[in-house]
């Protein structure tokens, strides 16, 4: 018979397990004491200075204007609404920045591996220069370039009919009408259905080896669903062009100089890092994959798109996650050029209310929530494309 040995913890300093427990309790005690001291000291200092704490101020009237907002807002709204505007503006910049920097970075990363000497060297210079110039300097450069060097509204540049570029920003035509919201709902529904159809197609392919025409079906839904939404909304849709009225443009949609400078700085700066991730991911795939794909008659572009990049994604996703998180946090530099992101709005709020601690906590909670959401999604996608070992 064999007897099972049980590892019992002995209450003796010579027992490593006992020492480990003592050390952990000591560390937890120190952390708890430091946290207690900071909280009690802060509360005491606030009470001595007759400064109230809490988040009741969020329901008071804000009383300040916000220059750019994607949702309805007026100075008569509450601080809660103003902070929501700042969060939406931050999310807007982060989402656009992630998409555009990924597209631009992928192009530059592939260009770095080009056999064309000039293309490869230009891409290398771009990456090395942009990565080594601080982002804040680049934001100032683009902001000054737009606001100081572009002409005024009356002499605005017109690169395309109906599009105006001036020191007041970029103005371009916009769709207006009751059917617009229905069309957007149709696009959202089409994107959701395409995702579900793609997922079921993958599962069907794993079981049977047969595939469905996901791309053509998805494109068809992206055309049909908004078309149905157009008629459900009463077929009311028109293209509104910006017009010069007095000293500025009215109508259409506009991108402010602050948003333009912020997007340009974030996208160009981040794309340099994305380019290096793409380059290293492609180079991690063995030469045999290129040769095997070329041997069946595929051109270099199709080999890259269908064979190399899907495999390189498994290497690229983890560093891309960190890059996307950095872009989101770097968007807080928007306060330096006057774009009303969450940091700018909360700074104005705490200057008016004196609720500095609450304001900082709101900023921390906002960025923590966004960053964790990006991490969760990217980690899920990383597990989804990972190789499954048998």
C-alpha positions as CSV (number, residue, x, y, z in Angstrom):
1,X,0.0,0.0,0.0
2,X,1.1,3.5,-0.7
3,X,0.5,6.3,1.8
4,X,-0.3,9.8,0.5
5,X,1.8,12.5,1.9
6,X,0.0,15.7,3.0
7,X,1.8,19.0,3.0
8,X,0.8,20.5,6.3
9,X,1.9,24.0,7.1
10,X,3.9,24.0,10.3
11,X,3.8,27.1,12.5
12,X,7.5,27.5,12.4
13,X,9.8,30.1,10.8
14,X,11.7,27.3,9.2
15,X,8.7,26.3,7.1
16,X,8.8,28.2,3.7
17,X,5.0,28.0,3.3
18,X,4.5,29.6,6.7
19,X,7.0,32.4,5.9
20,X,5.3,33.0,2.6
21,X,1.9,33.5,4.3
22,X,3.4,35.8,6.9
23,X,5.1,38.0,4.2
24,X,1.8,38.2,2.2
25,X,-0.1,39.3,5.3
26,X,2.5,41.9,6.1
27,X,2.4,43.3,2.6
28,X,-1.4,43.5,2.7
29,X,-1.3,45.2,6.0
30,X,1.1,47.8,4.8
31,X,-1.0,48.5,1.7
32,X,-4.1,48.7,3.8
33,X,-2.5,51.1,6.2
34,X,-1.1,53.4,3.4
35,X,-4.6,53.5,1.8
36,X,-6.3,54.3,5.2
37,X,-3.7,57.0,5.9
38,X,-4.2,58.7,2.5
39,X,-8.0,58.6,2.7
40,X,-8.2,59.8,6.3
41,X,-5.6,62.5,5.7
42,X,-7.4,63.7,2.6
43,X,-10.8,63.8,4.3
44,X,-9.3,65.7,7.2
45,X,-7.7,68.4,4.9
46,X,-10.9,68.8,3.0
47,X,-13.0,69.2,6.2
48,X,-10.5,71.8,7.5
49,X,-10.9,73.8,4.3
50,X,-14.7,73.4,4.3
51,X,-14.5,71.6,0.9
52,X,-17.5,69.3,0.4
53,X,-17.0,65.9,-1.2
54,X,-19.2,63.7,-3.3
55,X,-20.7,63.7,-6.8
56,X,-23.8,65.8,-6.2
57,X,-22.3,68.6,-8.3
58,X,-22.9,66.5,-11.4
59,X,-26.6,67.4,-11.3
60,X,-26.0,71.1,-11.2
61,X,-26.1,73.4,-14.3
62,X,-22.7,73.4,-16.1
63,X,-22.9,77.0,-17.5
64,X,-20.1,76.6,-20.0
65,X,-20.1,76.0,-23.7
66,X,-18.3,73.1,-25.5
67,X,-17.0,74.0,-28.9
68,X,-17.5,70.6,-30.5
69,X,-20.1,67.9,-29.6
70,X,-21.4,64.8,-31.3
71,X,-24.5,64.8,-29.1
72,X,-26.9,67.6,-28.2
73,X,-25.5,69.9,-25.5
74,X,-26.1,73.5,-24.2
75,X,-24.6,75.5,-21.3
76,X,-28.0,75.0,-19.5
77,X,-27.3,71.2,-19.3
78,X,-25.8,69.6,-16.2
79,X,-22.2,68.7,-15.5
80,X,-23.1,65.1,-16.1
81,X,-24.1,65.9,-19.6
82,X,-21.0,67.9,-20.2
83,X,-18.8,65.0,-19.0
84,X,-20.7,62.6,-21.3
85,X,-19.9,64.9,-24.2
86,X,-16.2,64.7,-23.3
87,X,-16.4,60.9,-23.1
88,X,-18.1,60.7,-26.5
89,X,-15.5,63.0,-28.1
90,X,-12.7,60.9,-26.6
91,X,-14.3,57.7,-27.9
92,X,-14.9,59.3,-31.3
93,X,-11.2,60.3,-31.7
94,X,-10.0,56.9,-30.4
95,X,-12.1,54.9,-32.7
96,X,-11.2,56.9,-35.8
97,X,-7.6,57.0,-34.8
98,X,-7.4,53.2,-34.4
99,X,-9.1,52.5,-37.8
100,X,-7.0,55.1,-39.7
101,X,-3.7,54.3,-38.1
102,X,-4.2,50.6,-38.7
103,X,-4.9,51.2,-42.4
104,X,-2.0,53.6,-42.9
105,X,0.4,51.6,-40.7
106,X,-0.4,48.4,-42.7
107,X,0.4,50.1,-46.0
108,X,3.7,51.6,-44.7
109,X,4.6,48.3,-43.0
110,X,4.2,46.4,-46.3
111,X,6.0,49.2,-48.1
112,X,9.0,48.7,-45.9
113,X,9.4,45.2,-47.3
114,X,9.0,46.4,-50.9
115,X,11.7,45.3,-53.4
116,X,11.5,48.8,-54.8
117,X,14.5,50.7,-53.3
118,X,12.8,54.1,-53.2
119,X,9.6,52.9,-51.7
120,X,11.3,50.8,-49.0
121,X,13.7,53.7,-48.1
122,X,10.9,56.3,-47.9
123,X,8.9,54.0,-45.6
124,X,11.9,53.5,-43.4
125,X,12.5,57.2,-43.2
126,X,8.9,57.8,-42.3
127,X,8.9,55.3,-39.5
128,X,12.2,56.4,-38.0
129,X,11.4,60.1,-38.1
130,X,7.8,59.9,-36.9
131,X,8.5,57.5,-34.0
132,X,11.3,59.7,-32.7
133,X,9.5,63.0,-32.6
134,X,7.3,63.5,-29.5
135,X,3.6,63.3,-30.2
136,X,2.9,66.7,-28.4
137,X,5.3,68.4,-30.8
138,X,3.5,66.8,-33.8
139,X,0.1,68.0,-32.5
140,X,1.4,71.5,-32.2
141,X,2.8,71.3,-35.7
142,X,-0.4,70.2,-37.3
143,X,-2.5,72.6,-35.3
144,X,-0.3,75.6,-36.3
145,X,-0.2,74.4,-39.9
146,X,-4.0,74.3,-40.1
147,X,-4.9,77.4,-38.1
148,X,-2.0,79.7,-39.3
149,X,-1.2,78.6,-42.8
150,X,-4.5,77.7,-44.3
151,X,-6.6,80.6,-45.8
152,X,-9.7,82.0,-44.3
153,X,-13.2,80.9,-45.2
154,X,-13.6,83.4,-48.1
155,X,-10.4,82.1,-49.8
156,X,-10.9,78.5,-48.7
157,X,-9.3,75.7,-50.8
158,X,-11.7,73.5,-52.8
159,X,-9.9,70.2,-53.6
160,X,-13.2,68.7,-54.6
161,X,-16.5,70.3,-55.6
162,X,-18.5,71.0,-52.4
163,X,-15.5,70.4,-50.1
164,X,-13.8,73.4,-48.5
165,X,-10.5,73.5,-46.5
166,X,-9.7,76.6,-44.5
167,X,-8.4,77.6,-41.1
168,X,-11.9,76.9,-39.7
169,X,-11.5,73.2,-40.6
170,X,-12.8,70.9,-43.2
171,X,-16.3,71.4,-44.6
172,X,-18.0,68.8,-46.8
173,X,-21.5,67.8,-47.9
174,X,-23.8,65.8,-45.6
175,X,-26.9,63.7,-46.0
176,X,-30.0,65.1,-44.4
177,X,-33.5,63.8,-44.1
178,X,-35.9,61.5,-42.2
179,X,-34.5,58.4,-43.9
180,X,-31.0,58.9,-42.7
181,X,-31.5,57.3,-39.3
182,X,-33.2,54.3,-40.9
183,X,-30.3,53.9,-43.3
184,X,-27.9,53.9,-40.4
185,X,-30.0,51.3,-38.6
186,X,-29.9,49.2,-41.9
187,X,-26.1,49.5,-42.0
188,X,-25.8,48.4,-38.4
189,X,-28.1,45.4,-38.9
190,X,-26.3,44.4,-42.1
191,X,-22.9,44.5,-40.3
192,X,-24.3,42.4,-37.4
193,X,-25.9,39.9,-39.8
194,X,-22.6,39.7,-41.8
195,X,-20.7,38.9,-38.6
196,X,-23.1,36.2,-37.6
197,X,-23.1,34.7,-41.1
198,X,-19.3,34.7,-41.1
199,X,-19.1,33.0,-37.8
200,X,-21.6,30.3,-38.8
201,X,-19.8,29.9,-42.1
202,X,-16.5,29.2,-40.3
203,X,-18.2,26.6,-38.1
204,X,-19.8,25.0,-41.1
205,X,-16.4,24.9,-42.9
206,X,-14.7,23.2,-39.9
207,X,-17.4,20.5,-39.9
208,X,-18.0,19.9,-43.6
209,X,-15.1,21.6,-45.4
210,X,-17.6,23.6,-47.5
211,X,-17.7,27.4,-47.5
212,X,-20.4,30.0,-48.1
213,X,-19.9,33.2,-50.2
214,X,-19.5,35.4,-47.1
215,X,-18.0,38.4,-48.9
216,X,-20.6,38.6,-51.6
217,X,-23.5,38.0,-49.2
218,X,-22.2,40.6,-46.8
219,X,-21.9,43.2,-49.5
220,X,-25.4,42.4,-50.7
221,X,-26.8,42.9,-47.2
222,X,-24.9,46.2,-46.9
223,X,-26.6,47.4,-50.0
224,X,-30.1,45.9,-49.5
225,X,-30.7,46.7,-45.8
226,X,-30.0,50.5,-46.1
227,X,-32.0,50.6,-49.3
228,X,-35.0,49.1,-47.4
229,X,-34.4,51.6,-44.5
230,X,-34.5,54.5,-47.1
231,X,-38.1,53.6,-48.0
232,X,-39.1,52.9,-44.4
233,X,-38.0,56.4,-43.6
234,X,-40.3,57.9,-46.2
235,X,-37.7,58.1,-49.0
236,X,-36.7,61.5,-47.6
237,X,-33.0,62.1,-48.2
238,X,-31.0,65.0,-49.6
239,X,-27.4,66.1,-49.9
240,X,-26.8,69.4,-48.1
241,X,-23.8,71.4,-49.3
242,X,-21.9,73.8,-47.1
243,X,-22.3,77.5,-48.1
244,X,-20.4,80.6,-47.2
245,X,-22.5,82.9,-45.1
246,X,-20.7,86.0,-43.8
247,X,-17.4,84.9,-42.2
248,X,-18.0,81.2,-42.0
249,X,-19.8,78.2,-43.6
250,X,-23.2,76.9,-42.8
251,X,-24.7,73.6,-43.7
252,X,-23.1,70.3,-44.4
253,X,-20.7,68.6,-41.9
254,X,-17.5,70.0,-40.6
255,X,-14.3,68.8,-38.9
256,X,-12.9,71.5,-36.6
257,X,-9.2,72.4,-36.8
258,X,-8.7,70.9,-33.3
259,X,-10.1,67.6,-34.3
260,X,-8.2,67.6,-37.6
261,X,-4.9,68.3,-35.9
262,X,-5.5,65.7,-33.2
263,X,-6.5,63.0,-35.7
264,X,-3.5,63.9,-38.0
265,X,-1.1,63.7,-35.1
266,X,-2.5,60.5,-33.5
267,X,-2.8,58.7,-36.8
268,X,0.6,59.6,-38.2
269,X,2.4,58.9,-34.9
270,X,0.7,55.6,-34.2
271,X,0.9,54.4,-37.8
272,X,4.7,54.4,-37.5
273,X,4.4,51.9,-34.6
274,X,1.8,49.8,-36.4
275,X,4.0,49.7,-39.5
276,X,6.8,48.1,-37.4
277,X,4.4,45.6,-36.0
278,X,3.2,44.7,-39.5
279,X,6.7,44.4,-40.8
280,X,7.9,42.2,-38.0
281,X,4.7,40.0,-38.3
282,X,5.2,39.5,-42.0
283,X,8.9,38.7,-41.5
284,X,8.0,36.1,-38.9
285,X,6.4,33.9,-41.5
286,X,8.8,31.5,-43.2
287,X,9.9,31.8,-46.8
288,X,8.4,28.4,-47.5
289,X,4.9,29.9,-47.2
290,X,5.6,32.4,-49.9
291,X,7.2,29.8,-52.2
292,X,4.3,27.3,-51.6
293,X,1.6,29.9,-52.4
294,X,3.5,31.1,-55.4
295,X,3.9,27.5,-56.7
296,X,0.2,27.2,-57.2
297,X,0.0,30.4,-59.3
298,X,-0.9,33.0,-56.8
299,X,0.5,36.5,-57.4
300,X,2.4,38.4,-54.7
301,X,-0.5,40.5,-53.7
302,X,-2.9,37.6,-53.3
303,X,-0.2,35.6,-51.4
304,X,0.2,38.5,-49.0
305,X,-3.5,39.0,-48.5
306,X,-4.6,35.3,-48.4
307,X,-1.7,33.5,-46.9
308,X,0.9,35.7,-45.1
309,X,-1.2,38.3,-43.3
310,X,-3.7,35.9,-41.8
311,X,-0.8,33.9,-40.3
312,X,1.1,37.1,-39.3
313,X,-2.0,38.3,-37.4
314,X,-1.3,35.8,-34.6
315,X,2.0,37.5,-34.0
316,X,0.7,41.1,-34.5
317,X,-2.4,41.1,-32.3
318,X,-0.6,41.3,-28.8
319,X,1.6,44.3,-29.7
320,X,-1.3,45.9,-31.6
321,X,-3.4,45.8,-28.5
322,X,-0.7,47.8,-26.6
323,X,-0.5,50.3,-29.5
324,X,-4.3,50.8,-29.5
325,X,-4.3,51.4,-25.7
326,X,-1.4,53.9,-26.1
327,X,-3.4,55.8,-28.8
328,X,-6.4,56.0,-26.6
329,X,-4.4,57.3,-23.6
330,X,-2.4,59.7,-25.9
331,X,-5.7,61.3,-27.0
332,X,-5.7,63.0,-23.6
333,X,-3.1,65.4,-25.1
334,X,-6.0,66.9,-26.9
335,X,-6.3,69.4,-24.1
336,X,-3.0,71.0,-25.4
337,X,-4.7,72.1,-28.6
338,X,-8.2,72.9,-27.3
339,X,-10.1,69.8,-28.4
340,X,-12.9,69.2,-25.8
341,X,-12.1,65.6,-24.8
342,X,-12.9,64.1,-21.3
343,X,-9.8,65.7,-19.8
344,X,-10.6,69.2,-21.1
345,X,-14.2,69.0,-20.0
346,X,-13.4,67.7,-16.5
347,X,-10.7,70.3,-16.1
348,X,-13.2,73.0,-16.7
349,X,-15.7,71.3,-14.4
350,X,-13.3,71.0,-11.5
351,X,-12.1,74.6,-11.9
352,X,-15.7,75.8,-11.5
353,X,-16.7,73.4,-8.7
354,X,-13.5,72.8,-6.9
355,X,-14.2,69.0,-6.9
356,X,-10.6,68.1,-7.9
357,X,-10.6,64.6,-6.4
358,X,-13.9,63.6,-7.9
359,X,-12.8,65.0,-11.3
360,X,-9.6,63.0,-11.3
361,X,-11.5,59.9,-10.3
362,X,-13.9,60.4,-13.3
363,X,-11.0,60.8,-15.7
364,X,-9.3,57.7,-14.3
365,X,-12.5,55.7,-14.4
366,X,-13.3,56.7,-18.0
367,X,-9.8,55.8,-19.4
368,X,-9.8,52.6,-17.3
369,X,-13.1,51.5,-18.7
370,X,-12.2,52.3,-22.3
371,X,-8.8,50.6,-22.0
372,X,-10.2,47.5,-20.4
373,X,-12.9,47.2,-23.1
374,X,-10.2,47.4,-25.8
375,X,-8.1,44.8,-24.0
376,X,-11.0,42.4,-23.6
377,X,-12.0,42.7,-27.3
378,X,-8.5,42.3,-28.6
379,X,-7.8,39.3,-26.2
380,X,-11.0,37.7,-27.4
381,X,-9.9,38.1,-31.0
382,X,-6.5,36.8,-30.2
383,X,-7.9,33.7,-28.7
384,X,-10.3,33.4,-31.7
385,X,-7.5,33.3,-34.3
386,X,-5.0,31.3,-32.2
387,X,-4.0,27.9,-33.4
388,X,-5.8,25.1,-31.5
389,X,-3.4,22.2,-30.7
390,X,-4.8,18.7,-30.8
